[in-house]
Amino acid sequence: MAESAGDGGDEKQCAEEGCTREAAVRLYVPWEADRDVCAAHGRVLAQRDGVVAEPLPGDGNGWG
C-alpha cells in the first residue's frame, strides 16, 4: 500500500500499479496479499471467485 503524497493526511492510494486514486476498499485475495484499492479496481477485482471486499472507513470514498 502506498501513502498518498498529499498534505500529510492518512489517505492511502490504490495499490494497483499506475493508479493514483484514493483507496476505498480492502481486498482479501486468497492467492495474493491483501491490498487496499480504489473503488474502480475494487468493483472489478471483487467479482473474482474467493475475493472478499471490505469498505475502508470514511465517507465519500466511492464504494457502495
Sine and cosine of phi, psi and omega as CSV:
sin_phi,cos_phi,sin_psi,cos_psi,sin_omega,cos_omega
0.00,0.00,0.69,-0.72,0.00,-1.00
-0.96,-0.27,0.65,-0.76,0.08,-1.00
-0.98,0.19,0.56,-0.83,0.05,-1.00
-0.95,0.30,0.44,-0.90,-0.01,-1.00
-1.00,-0.06,0.49,0.87,-0.06,-1.00
-0.98,0.22,-0.61,-0.79,-0.12,-0.99
-1.00,-0.02,0.53,0.85,0.05,-1.00
1.00,0.05,0.14,0.99,0.03,-1.00
-0.94,0.34,0.09,-1.00,-0.02,-1.00
-0.99,-0.15,0.31,0.95,0.04,-1.00
-0.95,0.30,0.60,-0.80,-0.01,-1.00
-0.91,-0.41,0.48,-0.88,0.05,-1.00
-1.00,0.04,0.35,-0.94,0.09,-1.00
-0.85,0.53,0.66,-0.76,-0.02,-1.00
-0.98,0.18,-0.17,0.98,0.00,-1.00
-0.95,0.30,0.69,-0.73,-0.07,-1.00
-0.85,0.53,0.77,-0.64,0.05,-1.00
1.00,0.09,-0.08,1.00,-0.02,-1.00
-0.99,-0.12,0.75,-0.66,-0.01,-1.00
-0.92,-0.38,0.17,0.98,0.02,-1.00
-0.95,0.30,0.33,-0.94,0.04,-1.00
-0.95,0.32,0.68,-0.73,0.06,-1.00
-0.92,0.40,0.69,-0.72,-0.04,-1.00
-0.83,-0.55,-0.32,0.95,-0.11,-0.99
-0.54,-0.84,0.58,-0.82,0.10,-1.00
-0.99,-0.17,0.79,-0.61,0.04,-1.00
-0.98,-0.19,0.77,-0.64,0.11,-0.99
-0.98,-0.21,0.95,-0.31,-0.09,-1.00
-0.91,-0.41,0.90,-0.44,-0.09,-1.00
-0.85,0.53,-0.54,0.84,-0.10,-1.00
-0.98,-0.19,0.05,1.00,0.02,-1.00
-0.63,-0.78,0.10,-1.00,0.07,-1.00
-0.94,0.33,0.55,-0.84,0.09,-1.00
-0.89,0.45,0.53,-0.85,0.00,-1.00
-0.45,-0.89,0.43,-0.90,0.05,-1.00
-0.99,-0.11,0.79,-0.62,-0.03,-1.00
-0.75,-0.67,0.24,-0.97,0.04,-1.00
-0.95,0.30,0.19,-0.98,-0.03,-1.00
-0.86,0.50,-0.67,0.75,-0.04,-1.00
-0.89,0.46,-0.77,0.64,0.02,-1.00
-0.92,0.39,-0.60,0.80,0.01,-1.00
-0.87,0.50,-0.68,0.73,-0.02,-1.00
-0.90,0.44,-0.61,0.80,0.00,-1.00
-0.97,0.26,-0.77,0.64,-0.10,-1.00
-0.94,0.34,-0.48,0.88,-0.02,-1.00
-0.94,0.33,-0.18,0.98,0.02,-1.00
-0.98,0.18,-0.22,0.98,0.01,-1.00
-0.95,0.31,0.58,-0.81,0.03,-1.00
-0.87,0.50,0.74,-0.67,0.07,-1.00
1.00,-0.01,-0.20,0.98,-0.02,-1.00
-1.00,0.05,0.75,-0.66,0.02,-1.00
-0.90,-0.43,0.74,-0.67,0.01,-1.00
-0.94,-0.34,0.73,-0.68,0.05,-1.00
-0.82,-0.57,0.86,-0.51,0.02,-1.00
-0.87,0.50,0.65,-0.76,0.07,-1.00
-0.98,0.19,0.45,-0.89,0.01,-1.00
-0.88,0.47,0.55,-0.84,0.03,-1.00
0.82,-0.57,0.51,-0.86,0.02,-1.00
-1.00,-0.10,0.45,-0.89,0.11,-0.99
0.95,0.30,0.42,0.91,-0.01,-1.00
-1.00,0.04,0.02,1.00,0.07,-1.00
1.00,0.06,0.03,1.00,0.00,-1.00
-0.98,-0.21,0.82,-0.57,0.08,-1.00
0.98,-0.22,0.00,0.00,0.00,0.00
